[in-house]
Amino acid sequence: MSYLDLLNIKYKVKLGLIFIILFIISTVIYVLNLELYDTKETYGYIENGLLITRLDVNIPDTINTMKYVVIGSKKYKTTLDKVGTFSVDKDTLTNYQEISLKINSTLRENQVFKIIILYNKEKVIKKVKKLLF
């Protein structure tokens, strides 16, 4: 397309192109400002109102940057109650640390849950920068 072709486009088409371009730009800006979490999947159980789980020690700052725990399809805000000692799984030779988390929910005692821990909140634009540079 040349400059003269662009000048001869009808007004409604120009207006439509402007709206499409603005929509694409605003969508990209919205997506880059979304906040994402890193995830760690593990198992845990409820004992005395606390969620007890074992975390792999190889991932640094999981405990410090932990914000939410997902059990099933519900997301619960957590606070760290107690951190246990280190232990080693003799089969896989992996270091684990047992932690106790407070959650604001009444779940059944002694039932094992598959949980997802959300930690290390970052915006999409920071993650893209890490990938590129």
Secondary structure, DSSP 8 states (H G I E B T S, - for coil): --HHHHHTS-HHHHHHHHHHHHHHHHHHHHHHT-EEEEEEEEEEEEETTEEEEEEETTSTTTTTTEEEEEETTEEEEEEEEEEEEEEEETTTTEEEEEEEEEESS---TT-EEEEEEEEEEEEHHHHHHHHH-
